[in-house]
Amino acid sequence: PEISLGTAIQPSYLKNIENNTKRLQSSFSGVSKAAGAFVAILGAREIIQFATRIKDTTATFQNYRNQLRLVTNGQQDLTRVFGLLEQAAVQNRTSFGETIDLFTKLRVSTEALGISEERVIDVTGKLSQALQVAGADGNTAASVIRQFGQAMASGEVRGDEFRSLVEGLGPALAIMARESGITVGQLRKMSQAGELTAQTMFELLENSNSLTNAFQSMDPTISQLETGLSDAFDRALVKLGEVTGFTNAYEKQIADLTRTFDN
């Protein structure tokens, strides 16, 4: 009921207000508890997902190291090459995984030529730059890497391999050839005559400064920036797993469970 000004407020009105206030507070209390539990559940799930990401990323990096063990000499050499390839991936705006894969393939195929690891790392970066200058997509890049690796392994760049390199590298190959004082047409004739050696092709990449200048003149793409961010975050996760002891604890737990089930 309406209360006019000057009318005394009866105790019953105050009691009703008090009761309604208590019911409202009780209602909010229930909501607050439910919300707190929900937030706790979300927090726990995020922690689990974060721990899973650390585990998965660490496993990926372990695979990278195992790849490099096949083409390096001992732990010290492995650590050194691993660090150099990390730097190369950052400098050339490429995925670390792709850089590891390319280096491993080139190292295997150039081993017979007596080429040092440092030179192979340099050419790994130059080939990555060439593919980006050429605007090669994933399939084209894979084809160029495969054909270049085959040429390095066989010791010469044959007609079909050279044709694939021309199609995949396009303007990048023209930039390198022009700098060396030879045309793409002359390189093609050399390949057809069996005179274009793997060493020549390797040094064409290795000695090209114009290629690097062309690459550095290009603005980083959003995709490249995202790749760099993802790789940096992965490296941080792996290090976090190491310094917190999470990775060792998880590996020990798996080993203990395996022994238990075997027994």
HELIX and SHEET records of a PDB file:
HELIX    1   1 PRO A   11  ARG A   69  1                                  59    
HELIX    2   2 GLY A   74  GLN A   91  1                                  18    
HELIX    3   3 PHE A   96  THR A  110  1                                  15    
HELIX    4   4 GLU A  111  LEU A  113  5                                   3    
HELIX    5   5 GLU A  117  VAL A  133  1                                  17    
HELIX    6   6 GLY A  138  SER A  154  1                                  17    
HELIX    7   7 GLY A  159  LEU A  169  1                                  11    
HELIX    8   8 PRO A  171  SER A  180  1                                  10    
HELIX    9   9 VAL A  184  GLN A  192  1                                   9    
HELIX   10  10 ALA A  198  GLU A  206  1                                   9    
HELIX   11  11 ASN A  209  GLN A  216  1                                   8    
HELIX   12  12 ILE A  222  VAL A  243  1                                  22    
HELIX   13  13 PHE A  246  ASP A  262  1                                  17    
END                                                                             
